[in-house]
């Protein structure tokens, strides 16, 4: 499968939008059945990049609801950094992945995909996978931004 930088963002958003309406379910990644935010990212990775690091085989371990509440290690950011290109937050664009700190003193533990027009798609508890506006409140929580690799340029671990 060949994806160019020009077509990748539209393809990523199209793949992500297919997940809208999927119920929220911790540690799941099955479109239409259930997923959490990382499961959404893993599913889109499978659809756009193929099998590999974010498809659930490695390097992001399953996590509990409170895994991001303690400790200094940026588990999600480090895993993304190993397989994606890290961006300056101001350079994030449609199709890119953003990670959020849900509290200023906590590590980043929520992820989403920018869908364009000031919107993003994410799996959120009690709502499932939705597309919504990237409000100022959400923007203030962005801690990291990453870009999907082209399948032929994918880093291997």
Secondary structure, DSSP 8 states (H G I E B T S, - for coil): ----HHHHHHHHHHHHHTTTT--B-TT-EETTTEE-HHHHHHHHHHHHT-SSIIIIISSS----TTGGGSSS--HHHHHHHHHSEEE-GGG--TT-EEEEESSTTS-EEEEEEEEETTEEEEEETTTEEEEEE--HHHHHHEEEEEE---GGG----
